[in-house]
Amino acid sequence: MGLVAASVLVAAVATKGVRNHRTVETARAIEAPVVHSVFIQKDGALDPITEGFKTHIWGHFEGNVMRNSANYGFDRWRTVSDDAGYYYRPLTDPEKDFAENKDWILTCVCAAGRGDAFAAISFGKRAIMRFDIVLLEEGGKYFVGLTKKITPAWEFEKVEFAGIADADHPHIYQLRYDHLAREASLWIDDRKFFNGYRGVDQFREDRGLFFGSWATRESRTGVGIFRTVRFEAH
């Protein structure tokens, strides 16, 4: 084979390789879902497993339906734990990409029966932090806590609110995130209680939306009561 012919062959192979590479990249772009919003929700008395959630459990953990206060039907889901346990639904990578650069809202219509109850959103090891809403009892007082540290000891920004124990009429707790400021505000029943929550940089596991309950020093059983848990970014 002459030198010119060999050069032409090498160029053809190289061009074919580029074409194949571009074809693969194009195929990937076509396969990747385009996300215009993110909406994940646990609703009413439905079993979270049937809604796409999984469980993560330490010790004994169970979930069951609850009747509403008028006994007309089932409208809530209760979690019971002698250590800690929760339901979770991870975000997909496209959902994380979208939510990371948008304002979002974490909502929990819930109550703490005993011990502590919580709802949280975690994006894994991304730039955006993990954000928690915790309903807790300390020394006979009731608080809504925003987690700042988990280890070596729990630290919270706390707002006293007796309504966390109102199992018959769960209140609406929300974290509203501002992606430009990279911080969230706490709202209870559509009233702002706290500004400037920047999340927690510990235990940033890839759990997505998760909620549950845990036992405390003051209660050997953690009971959480959940009517709605929702994460939404638009």
N, C-alpha and C positions, 0 to 999 in steps of 0.2 A: 504493500500500500504506500502511495506517495505521501510526501509531507503535507501537501495541500489537502488531499483526501482525508488524512488522519485528523487534521485540524477541523475540517468540516464535521467529522464524526463526533469529535470531542464537544464541539459547540452544540451539536444536536442533542447529545446526551445531557449536557448542562441545561439546555433550554427545557428539555423534557422534565428534568428534575425540578426546575423552577415552576413549571406548569403544574406538576404534581403537588408541590408544596402549596402553591396558591389554591389549588383545588381543595386540598385538605382544610386550609384555613377558611375558605369560603363555605365549605360544608359545615365546619364547626360554628361559624357565624350564623348559618341558617338554622342549625339545630338548637343553638342557645336561645332559651325563651326570652322574649322581650317583656320586662316587668314594668308596668305602669302604676302599680300600687301593691301594697302588702296588707293582707287582712287575715289574721289568725284568731280564732275565737273558741272558747269553751262556753257553752250556753246551757243554762237551766239545769235540769236533773239528768240530762243525758250522760251516759258513761263516757268519760274523756277518751277511753280507748277506742270507742266507736267513732270519735271525732278526729282520730289521727294522732293522738298523744301516746307516749310511752311512759313507763314508770322507772324511777330511780329510788331505791329503797335501802335504808339502814334499819335494822331491827324489824319490828312488826309494823306493817302499814296496810291500811284498807280504805276503800272508798265506798260510799253508798248514797242512795237518794234521800232527800228530806222532803217532808210535806211542807206546804206553806202554812202560815199561822192560822188561816181560816179552815184548814184541812180540806180544801177543795181539790187538791191535786199536788203534784210534785213539781217544785220549781227551783231546787237547789241541790248541790252535790257536797257531801261532807267527807273530809279526809281525817283519819284518826291514826296517830303514830305514837309509839313509845320511845322513839329516837328521832328520826327525821325521814321524810319521804316526800316525793313530789311527782307530778305529771309534767312532761315536757314535749315540745314539738320544735325541732331545730328549723332554722331558716335555711333555705337553699343559698348557694353562692350568689345567684342573681338577685335574690331578695335582700341579702346583706348589702350588696353593692348599691342597690336602690335606697334602702333605708338609711345607710350610712351618710348619705348626702341630702336627706330630706328631714323636715320636721315630722315627728311621730308622736303618738299617744299610747301609753300603757294604761289600761283601765282594769280595775278590780272592783266588782260589786260583791262585797264579802264581809265576813265577820270572823272574829276569833272566839271559839267556844271555850277553849282552855289552851294554855301554853301560847305559842306563837303561830301565826298564819302569815303567808307571804305570797306575793306574785312578783315576777322578775322577768327581765329580758336580757339575754346575753348573746353577743355576736362572735364569741370565740376570741382568738388572738388578733383582733383588729384594732384600728386606732380608736374606735369608739368604745367607751367603757361598758361595764355591766351596771344595770340600774335595778334597784330593789324597792318595793313597797312592803314594809313589815308591820303587822299589827301585833303589838306586844303589851304584856302586863308586867309592871315592875313595882313592887312594894305597895300593891293594892291600887295603883293608878294605871290608866290605860293610855297608850301612846301609838301614834303612827310614826314609824321609824324609817329613815332613809340610810341604808347601809354605807358606811365609810370604810370600815375595816372588818375583816372576818378573823384573821389570825394576827397575833397570838390571842387576841380577845376581840369580841364584837364591839364596834363603835358605831353609833348612830347620830345623825341629826334627828332630834325628836320633837314632835308636836303633841301635846297632851290632848286626847280626844276620847271621851268616854264612850262614844258611839261604836267603837270597834267591837264591843261586847253585845251589840244589839243583833242577836241571831235572827229574830223575827222580821226585822226590817234592815237588811244590810245597806250600808252607806256606799256612795260612789267615790272611790279613790282613784286619782289619775296622776300620772307623771306626763307632763307635756314638754317635749324636747324641742329645743331651738338649735338647729344644726349649725347656725352661724356662730352662736355663742358657745356651742358644745356643752350646754347645761340644760337641766330640766327644772321645772317648777312643780310643786305639789299642790293639787286641788282636791278639796273634799266637798262633795255635793255642789260642784261648780263655783266654789269659793276658794280663792288662792290663799294658801297657808304658808308657803315657803318658796323662796327663789334661790337659784344658784347651786343646785345639786349637780355635782359633776361625776357621780357614779362611784364605783369601786373597782380598783385595779387588781383584785385578787379572785381566785377561783373563776377565772373567765373561761369556763368550759363551753363547748359548743352546744348549749342547751336550747337556744332560741327562747320561746315563750315557755315559762315554767311556773308552777304554783303548787303549794302544799302546806304542810304544817310540821312543827317539831316540838318535842318536849323541852322543858326548861327546868331550872333549879326550883322554881316555884310550882311547877306542875309536871308530874311524871308522864302525862299524856298531852299531846298536842292535837287540838281539834280546829280545823279550818272549815268554814262554811262559805261556799262559793256559788253565787247565782250567775255571774258572768265574769270571764277573764278574757281580755281582748288586747291585741296589739295591731295597730293600724298606722300605715305610712302612705301618704298620697302626694 
